[in-house]
Amino acid sequence: MNLDEQLEVNSSPQSPMWQLILARVRDFYREPAAIFWVYGFPLVLAVALGTAFRDRPVERIPVAVTNAAGSPGPLWAETLESLGKDPRIELRILDSSQASKELALGKTALVVEVESAGLVLKTEKNRPESALAQGVVEAVLWKTKAGSASQGSGSAPVSGKAENRIRVEETAETGGRYIDFLIPGLLGMNLMGGGLWGLGYVTVDLRVRKLLKRLIATPMSRVDFLLSLVLGRMGFLLLEIMILLGFAWLAFDVSIHGSVATLALTILAGAVCFQAIGLLVASRATSYEAVSGLMNLTMLPMYVLSGVFFSSDRFPQVVQPLIQALPLTALNASLRGVINEGSGLAEIYGNLLILFGWAAAAFVLALRLFRWR
C-alpha cells in the first residue's frame, strides 16, 4: 500500500485511528469530574476572583492618632480637625500601645503621635500602603500650614518651621507582612487537605480493595474503626506543623505571638474537624473517582472563599455570613489571631465552637451513613 492509499484509509471514519480518537473523546465526556475541571473550574475561579477583586471605590486610609503629650492641647485638637476633614483618611483615636500593635499587624497604615513639641509620623517600611499614607497625611498637614499662614495664624499643627514640628519614624515589625498573613492560611489549608485526603481517600481505598468487608467478621464497631483512623492521622500532624512553622520562622522570621497551648488547641480543633468531614465524604463512596470528586467539591469553595491567599473580607457583605460559617474560614481566622495578634481563648472561642460543631455533626453523620462494602 502506497502513502496515498494509507492516508486515505486513515482519514476514513471507520479507520482504527478515528475509532481510537472517538473512544478517547467518549471516555472523557463520560467522566463528570473531568468535564468540571477542564471547563467548569476555570469559570468558577474567574467568577470568584472577579468578585473578590472587583472594581471598588478607593478605600479610605486607616490612620491612628495617639496623644503622647499627656493632656489634650491646641496641637491635638488642630491635628484631629485637619486629618478628620480629609475624605481619604479613616481617622482612629487610640492609645500608644494599641496604635503600635495595629501598625505592626497592618490594621493601621500610619500612626500620628502628637507630642508637645510637634508630630511624629510612624510608618511601617515593609508595607507600601504605609508610605502612601505618609504622603497623604503630610500633604494634608502642609495644606493646613499654607492655609493658616495665609490667614496669619501661628497655631496650625505644622505652622512655623515645619521641619521642626513633623518628623518620621520608620519601624520594621513582623505580623503585618503578606507572609505573616499567608503562613496561617497555608497551615489551615494543609490541615484541611490532610484531613480529607488522609482519611477520606484511605477509607475508600480500603473499600475498593475489599479490605473493609473483611473487618465485619472482627469484634469491632464502626466507632472503633473510625476513631482509629482519626487518631492514627494525628501521628503525622505534629511533623507537618513543625516543618511548616519551622521553615517560616527560619526563612521569613514568622514568629508565634500567642500561647503555644492555644495554638495547639486550635490546630487540634481544625484537624479533628476536617478528619470528621473526610470520614463523612468517604462513608458511601465506592470508587476513587467518586471520592475524589466529592473531596474536590468540598474543598474548592473553601480554597477560594476562606481567606487562604487573600482576605475573605474582599467578598460582598451579602455572602459574608456563609463565608464566616465555613470551617476553614474559622480555622484561618483563629490561626492568624494566635500567631500574628497573640489572641487568647477569649478572642477565638467562637471560631473554635464552629470547628467543633462541624466536627460533631460530620462524625455523627459518618457513623450513620458508613458502609463496610
Long-range contacts (C-beta under 8 A, 24 or more apart in sequence): 31-289, 32-293, 33-289, 33-292, 33-293, 33-296, 36-293, 37-296, 41-300, 44-300, 44-304, 45-304, 48-304, 48-305, 49-304, 51-315, 51-316, 52-304, 52-310, 52-314, 52-315, 53-314, 58-88, 60-87, 60-88, 60-89, 60-90, 61-88, 61-89, 61-90, 61-109, 61-110, 61-129, 61-132, 61-133, 61-136, 62-90, 62-92, 62-107, 62-108, 62-109, 62-133, 63-89, 63-90, 63-91, 63-92, 63-108, 63-109, 63-110, 63-111, 63-112, 63-133, 63-137, 64-92, 64-93, 64-94, 64-98, 64-99, 64-102, 64-103, 64-108, 64-110, 64-111, 64-112, 65-91, 65-92, 65-93, 65-94, 65-99, 65-111, 65-112, 65-113, 65-114, 66-93, 66-94, 66-95, 66-96, 66-99, 66-111, 66-112, 66-113, 66-114, 67-114, 68-96, 68-113, 68-114, 68-115, 68-120, 69-114, 69-115, 69-116, 70-116, 73-116, 74-155, 75-114, 75-116, 75-118, 75-119, 75-157, 76-114, 78-144, 78-155, 78-156, 78-157, 79-112, 79-114, 79-119, 79-141, 79-157, 82-140, 82-141, 82-144, 82-156, 82-157, 83-112, 83-137, 83-140, 83-141, 86-136, 86-140, 88-136, 89-136, 89-137, 89-140, 101-341, 103-130, 103-171, 103-173, 103-176, 104-171, 104-173, 104-174, 104-175, 104-176, 105-175, 105-176, 105-340, 105-341, 106-175, 106-176, 106-177, 106-181, 107-176, 109-133, 110-134, 110-137, 112-137, 117-164, 117-165, 118-164, 118-165, 118-166, 118-167, 119-157, 119-158, 119-165, 119-166, 119-167, 120-166, 120-167, 120-168, 120-169, 121-166, 121-167, 121-168, 121-169, 122-168, 122-169, 122-170, 122-171, 123-168, 123-169, 123-170, 123-171, 124-170, 124-171, 124-172, 124-173, 124-176, 125-170, 125-171, 125-172, 126-172, 126-173, 126-176, 126-177, 127-176, 127-177, 134-168, 138-166, 141-166, 174-253, 174-254, 174-255, 175-257, 175-340, 175-341, 176-340, 177-252, 179-248, 179-252, 179-254, 180-254, 180-339, 180-340, 181-311, 181-336, 181-340, 182-309, 183-244, 183-245, 183-248, 183-252, 183-254, 183-339, 184-332, 184-335, 184-336, 184-339, 184-340, 185-307, 185-308, 185-309, 185-332, 185-335, 185-336, 186-244, 186-308, 187-241, 187-244, 187-245, 187-267, 187-335, 188-270, 188-306, 188-308, 188-328, 188-331, 188-332, 188-335, 189-303, 189-308, 189-328, 190-240, 190-244, 191-237, 191-267, 191-270, 191-271, 191-274, 191-331, 192-270, 192-274, 192-299, 192-302, 192-327, 192-328, 192-331, 193-299, 194-233, 194-236, 194-237, 194-240, 194-271, 194-274, 195-233, 195-271, 195-273, 195-274, 195-275, 195-276, 195-277, 195-278, 196-274, 196-277, 196-278, 196-281, 196-295, 196-298, 196-299, 197-278, 197-295, 198-233, 198-236, 198-275, 198-278, 199-229, 199-230, 199-233, 199-275, 199-278, 199-279, 199-282, 200-278, 200-279, 200-281, 200-282, 200-285, 200-291, 200-294, 200-295, 201-282, 201-288, 201-291, 201-292, 201-295, 202-229, 203-229, 203-278, 203-279, 203-282, 204-282, 204-285, 204-286, 204-287, 204-288, 204-290, 204-291, 205-288, 207-282, 207-285, 207-286, 207-372, 207-373, 208-286, 208-287, 208-288, 212-372, 212-373, 213-372, 213-373, 215-372, 216-372, 222-367, 222-370, 223-367, 226-279, 226-363, 226-366, 226-367, 226-370, 229-275, 229-279, 230-272, 230-275, 230-276, 230-279, 233-271, 233-275, 234-271, 237-267, 237-271, 241-267, 254-339, 256-338, 256-339, 257-338, 257-339, 257-340, 257-341, 257-342, 258-337, 258-338, 258-339, 258-341, 258-342, 258-343, 258-344, 259-338, 259-344, 262-338, 262-343, 262-344, 262-345, 262-348, 263-335, 263-338, 263-339, 265-345, 265-352, 266-331, 266-334, 266-335, 266-338, 266-348, 266-352, 267-335, 269-331, 269-334, 269-352, 269-355, 269-356, 269-359, 270-327, 270-331, 270-334, 270-335, 270-355, 272-355, 272-356, 272-359, 273-327, 273-331, 273-355, 273-356, 273-358, 273-359, 273-362, 274-327, 275-359, 276-358, 276-359, 276-360, 276-362, 276-363, 276-366, 277-327, 277-358, 277-359, 277-362, 279-362, 279-363, 279-366, 279-370, 280-362, 280-363, 280-365, 280-366, 280-369, 283-365, 283-366, 283-369, 283-370, 283-371, 284-369, 284-370, 284-371, 301-326, 302-326, 302-327, 302-328, 302-329, 305-329, 306-332, 307-332, 307-333, 308-332, 325-354, 327-354, 327-355, 327-358, 330-354, 330-355, 331-355
